[in-house]
Amino acid sequence: VSTKFQVRTYGKHMFTCKIVCEYKKKLICGIDIESGNPPDEPRNVSCIQYGTDGHPTCTWDKGRLTHINTTYVIQ
């Protein structure tokens, strides 16, 4: 069995597949899908470090909202 469907809204969606056996529904599989925008390239990156042993502190403009968990790494 297969099916196709369009996810038209942002956020987390859960889809399940169930069978009916003797008037009871039984879950046989499922999937969680997170839908959103890809992250924009960070802009206006600025870093400052106080002293030679200090840790740098950076800020940037992340761009548009992704609607999904997004992690940024500065290298």
Protein Blocks (a to p, Z undefined) as FASTA:
>chain_A
ZZddddfbgcjddddddddeehiacdfbdcdddddddddddehiacddedjkbccddddd
ebjaehiacddddZZ
